[in-house]
Amino acid sequence: MAYEKLYNEIYAMVVLKYFWKEYQPGFVKGESPDWKNPKMNFGLEVSQALLPYDGQSESFLEHYLGRLKEDIPESALEKYKGKLYFYNGRLWALINDEENQIPYQEKVKIRFERKLEKLNSHYTHYTCNALYLYAHAEPEKRDEIEAIMRAMQEKQALKRYQFQKIFLDCKSCVYLLNFQESVLQEIFIPKKAQIFLEMETETLRHQFQWETGTLF
């Protein structure tokens, strides 16, 4: 299931504000990456471990997530009938049952590789380049995340620019893959805290236009 991009970007910042010990005020909305903090010399890109299966569905996600239903062409509504999830009148998600056939670990690694390529092609670079990645899954064992981290380390070793930190959001736990210190940290988020974070994100989502340069 794919979710509205801006909501995800804000939710990631809300999580870091309340649960990441190194967080400092001063984050500004950007583009490539999605957030930057000049004081920390820190850039954060936000993405989801999703695999659109064809160019048409990927284009649909890019153009219409977050749009009002009346702003979406009738032909598109008909094509994805039964797979569209609306919230407060806006398209919030596109459900793709085929994705459930692929292990979340593979989707995470594939999305990471795409973002790593972009980091080395046109993203602005910082002392700390970070990626907040929604896994849309809850691992059964910590070993699964450790294996993902090793695979990412091997891929990054071949690149000029690398992600120093990756926040892997697995719902009740955000795993911080700290490549600077080769440490894997767990940030547990209780259910009540998740509800608070979602409410806070929803409020912020509609409080500003969130144009480039907007201070978080």
Helices and strands as residue ranges (DSSP letters): E 2-3, H 5-19, E 28-29, E 35-37, E 42-48, H 55-64, G 69-71, H 74-79, E 84-87, E 90-94, G 97-101, H 104-119, E 128-134, H 142-156, E 165-169, E 173-178, E 183-188, H 191-207
